[in-house]
């Protein structure tokens, strides 16, 4: 399985991991949706795919049963919700 993130999401993840103590990362990440709504809620939101999980294709496997990509575009909302199927927790 291959994990990839949007380049902007990757920048934020790397910044958080480099600058925040590990024991505070979850708490900070959980409060970001509320802060985002206050700071940037007035900007128009652009849809993007925050995270993709790709499963390797198996040789000789029935192609109709393969799932090559587990992702869908989402409209990220300033309140942390989304309009779509896939979303970052």
Secondary structure, 3 states (H helix, E strand, C coil): CEEEECHHHHHHHHHHHHHCCHHHHHHHHHHHHHHHHHHHCCCCCCCECCEEEECCCCCCCCHHHCCCEECCCEEECCCCCEECCCCCC
